[in-house]
Amino acid sequence: MSLHSYSKVWIHLVWGTLDREPMLSKSAASKASVWLNEYGAEKKIYLKANYFNADHVHALIDLPTNLCIEDVVHLFKGASSHWINEQKLVPGKFSWGRGYGAFSVSESAVSEVTGYIECQEEHHRKRTFADELRLFVERYGLEWREEKTVETVSSAARQVNTQLKQGVNEGSRASRRAI
């Protein structure tokens, strides 16, 4: 990061568990929230607020100049699922679902969004995660898509790794033929 780069870009991130299953107990969610704050600080990503629900997460971040949104989400989802599994916070294997929401927040709305994130338990007495996400998508003028959104990130990664291995193997065969 350049010493002469200045940025303040607030982003409200939202992502869910695989199949939107309520996998995290209150105790596990609390531990994961503390861990995410520490991890964010380690990666120099400022988290103003975060809240782990049983089936999804909200995080308000100041996007650093050296990362794009996709990089931050990849770091948060990958490292947190690894940590949750390593700590055995849930029975069986824990996975995040595919995708995420990233919504811009003006400086004047930071306090309001922070309060919203901190009051998640209350909000979800009235509204499901799916309803909440759909509301965000529509409020931001985006188009809600009723498509399959519950594949794991790891299944997508397996597909990419398979394609990469095939490409490497084909490249190796071509190199050997050239010799």
ZALUM-546443 format. One line per field, with one value per residue (C-alpha): residue number from 1; residue in three letters; x, y, z. Coordinates in Angstrom, 2 decimals. Each point is the difference from the previous one (the first is absolute). Layout:
# residues N
nr = (NUM; ...)
rest = (ALA; ...)
xx = (X; ...)
yy = (Y; ...)
zz = (Z; ...)
This chain:
# residues 179
nr = (1; 2; 3; 4; 5; 6; 7; 8; 9; 10; 11; 12; 13; 14; 15; 16; 17; 18; 19; 20; 21; 22; 23; 24; 25; 26; 27; 28; 29; 30; 31; 32; 33; 34; 35; 36; 37; 38; 39; 40; 41; 42; 43; 44; 45; 46; 47; 48; 49; 50; 51; 52; 53; 54; 55; 56; 57; 58; 59; 60; 61; 62; 63; 64; 65; 66; 67; 68; 69; 70; 71; 72; 73; 74; 75; 76; 77; 78; 79; 80; 81; 82; 83; 84; 85; 86; 87; 88; 89; 90; 91; 92; 93; 94; 95; 96; 97; 98; 99; 100; 101; 102; 103; 104; 105; 106; 107; 108; 109; 110; 111; 112; 113; 114; 115; 116; 117; 118; 119; 120; 121; 122; 123; 124; 125; 126; 127; 128; 129; 130; 131; 132; 133; 134; 135; 136; 137; 138; 139; 140; 141; 142; 143; 144; 145; 146; 147; 148; 149; 150; 151; 152; 153; 154; 155; 156; 157; 158; 159; 160; 161; 162; 163; 164; 165; 166; 167; 168; 169; 170; 171; 172; 173; 174; 175; 176; 177; 178; 179)
rest = (MET; SER; LEU; HIS; SER; TYR; SER; LYS; VAL; TRP; ILE; HIS; LEU; VAL; TRP; GLY; THR; LEU; ASP; ARG; GLU; PRO; MET; LEU; SER; LYS; SER; ALA; ALA; SER; LYS; ALA; SER; VAL; TRP; LEU; ASN; GLU; TYR; GLY; ALA; GLU; LYS; LYS; ILE; TYR; LEU; LYS; ALA; ASN; TYR; PHE; ASN; ALA; ASP; HIS; VAL; HIS; ALA; LEU; ILE; ASP; LEU; PRO; THR; ASN; LEU; CYS; ILE; GLU; ASP; VAL; VAL; HIS; LEU; PHE; LYS; GLY; ALA; SER; SER; HIS; TRP; ILE; ASN; GLU; GLN; LYS; LEU; VAL; PRO; GLY; LYS; PHE; SER; TRP; GLY; ARG; GLY; TYR; GLY; ALA; PHE; SER; VAL; SER; GLU; SER; ALA; VAL; SER; GLU; VAL; THR; GLY; TYR; ILE; GLU; CYS; GLN; GLU; GLU; HIS; HIS; ARG; LYS; ARG; THR; PHE; ALA; ASP; GLU; LEU; ARG; LEU; PHE; VAL; GLU; ARG; TYR; GLY; LEU; GLU; TRP; ARG; GLU; GLU; LYS; THR; VAL; GLU; THR; VAL; SER; SER; ALA; ALA; ARG; GLN; VAL; ASN; THR; GLN; LEU; LYS; GLN; GLY; VAL; ASN; GLU; GLY; SER; ARG; ALA; SER; ARG; ARG; ALA; ILE)
xx = (0.00; 1.31; 0.49; -1.64; -3.23; -3.07; -3.23; -3.18; -2.31; -2.56; -1.40; -2.73; 0.80; -2.50; 0.55; -1.76; 0.63; -0.29; -3.68; -0.68; -0.06; 0.10; 3.32; 1.47; -1.13; 0.03; 3.24; 1.66; -1.24; 1.38; 3.41; 0.07; -0.88; 2.91; 2.30; -1.09; 0.86; 3.46; 0.49; -1.12; 2.52; 2.74; -0.82; -0.31; -3.71; -1.91; -3.27; -2.29; -2.53; -0.69; -2.63; -0.18; -3.55; -0.74; -0.23; 1.75; 2.44; -0.11; 3.21; 0.53; 3.52; 2.10; 1.37; 3.80; 1.66; 1.98; -2.98; -3.15; -3.33; 0.38; 3.41; -1.38; -2.98; 2.27; 2.32; -2.85; -1.99; 2.97; 1.86; -3.13; -1.30; 3.47; 0.13; -3.55; 0.85; 3.39; -1.62; -2.79; -2.65; -2.62; -0.61; 1.16; 1.45; -0.80; -0.25; -1.13; -2.38; 0.97; -0.12; -0.44; -1.57; 2.11; -1.83; 1.52; -0.59; 0.35; 1.97; -3.24; -1.63; 2.85; -1.57; -3.38; 1.50; 2.14; -3.15; -1.78; 2.82; 0.16; -3.78; -0.09; -1.63; -2.94; -0.32; -0.17; -2.96; -1.94; 1.82; 1.94; 3.48; -1.33; -2.60; 2.62; 2.45; -2.71; -0.97; 3.62; 0.33; -3.19; 0.72; 3.31; -1.72; 1.40; -1.92; -0.79; 0.78; -1.84; 2.87; 1.87; 2.12; 0.86; 2.98; 3.08; 2.94; 2.10; -1.96; 0.61; 3.67; 0.24; -1.31; 2.58; 2.81; -1.02; 0.04; 3.40; 1.45; -1.30; 1.60; 3.32; -0.04; -0.82; 2.78; 2.47; -0.90; 0.42; 3.42; 1.11; -1.12; 1.97; 3.20)
yy = (0.00; 3.40; 2.56; 2.53; -1.94; 1.11; -1.92; -0.40; -2.51; -1.57; -3.33; -2.06; -3.65; -2.83; -3.71; -3.20; -3.59; -2.90; -0.58; 2.88; -2.56; 1.36; -1.63; 2.34; -0.05; 3.31; -1.02; -1.00; 3.18; 2.15; -1.68; 0.34; 3.70; 0.67; -2.02; 1.94; 3.31; -1.31; -1.43; 3.26; 1.94; -2.47; 0.54; 3.79; -0.02; 2.26; -1.54; 2.59; -2.72; -3.65; -2.45; -3.75; -1.32; -3.72; 0.05; 3.16; 2.81; 3.79; 2.04; 3.73; 0.63; 2.89; -1.47; 0.36; 1.48; -3.19; -2.39; -0.29; -1.15; -3.49; -0.41; 1.02; -2.35; -2.83; 0.60; 0.26; -2.99; -2.28; 0.71; 0.00; -3.33; -1.50; 1.41; -1.15; -3.54; 0.02; 1.07; -2.58; 2.64; -2.00; -3.73; -1.20; 2.19; 3.70; 1.83; 3.37; 0.15; 1.44; 3.75; 3.07; 3.43; 3.16; 3.27; 3.48; 2.10; 3.78; 1.55; 1.53; -3.47; -1.84; 0.35; -1.20; -3.05; -0.77; 0.05; -2.23; -2.54; 0.06; -0.61; -3.02; -2.30; 2.39; 0.48; -3.73; -0.46; 1.75; -0.92; -2.99; 0.32; -0.65; 2.76; 2.35; -0.62; 0.42; 3.32; 1.23; -1.07; 1.79; 3.10; 0.42; -0.24; -3.42; -2.88; -2.95; -3.29; -3.17; -2.28; -2.69; 1.92; -2.72; -1.73; 0.13; 2.12; -3.15; -1.80; 2.94; -0.02; -3.75; 0.64; 2.76; -2.16; -2.87; 2.34; 1.38; -3.49; -1.01; 3.09; -0.68; -3.67; 0.94; 2.60; -2.57; -2.48; 2.69; 0.93; -3.63; -0.42; 3.10; -1.43)
zz = (0.00; -0.96; 2.76; -2.29; -0.62; 1.91; 0.04; 2.01; -1.67; 2.32; -1.18; 1.70; -0.75; 0.43; -0.65; 1.02; 0.99; -2.42; -0.79; 2.39; 2.79; 3.57; 0.86; 2.62; 3.61; 1.89; 1.70; -3.29; -1.70; 2.81; -0.20; -3.78; 0.24; 2.38; -2.24; -3.13; 1.72; 0.84; -3.49; -1.60; 2.12; -0.96; -3.70; 0.52; -0.83; 2.39; 1.18; 1.54; 0.88; -0.69; 1.12; -0.58; -0.11; -0.01; -3.82; -1.21; 0.78; -0.23; 0.01; -0.48; -1.27; -1.21; -3.23; -0.02; -3.08; -0.72; -0.21; -2.06; 1.45; -1.47; 1.71; 3.39; -0.25; -1.15; 2.96; 2.53; -1.23; -0.63; 3.23; 2.18; -1.31; 0.50; 3.55; 0.87; -1.17; 1.71; 3.29; -0.47; 0.73; -1.89; -0.30; -3.40; -2.74; -0.13; -3.34; -1.23; -2.91; -3.34; -0.55; 2.17; 0.15; 0.03; 0.53; 0.11; 3.11; 0.13; 2.85; 1.32; 0.23; 1.75; 3.46; -1.27; -1.72; 3.06; 2.14; -2.51; 0.13; 3.79; 0.24; -2.31; 2.53; 0.30; -3.79; -0.61; 2.29; -2.78; -3.22; -1.37; -1.43; -3.52; 0.40; 1.43; -2.85; -2.62; 1.62; -0.18; -3.63; -0.98; 2.12; -1.83; -3.39; -0.83; -1.54; 2.28; -1.73; 0.98; -0.93; 1.85; 2.52; 2.47; -1.56; 2.17; -0.85; 0.31; -2.74; -2.33; 1.02; -0.72; -3.51; -0.59; 1.42; -2.29; -2.99; 1.03; 0.44; -3.42; -1.51; 1.74; -1.04; -3.61; 0.08; 1.37; -2.75; -2.65; 1.46; -0.02; -3.62; -0.98; 1.48)
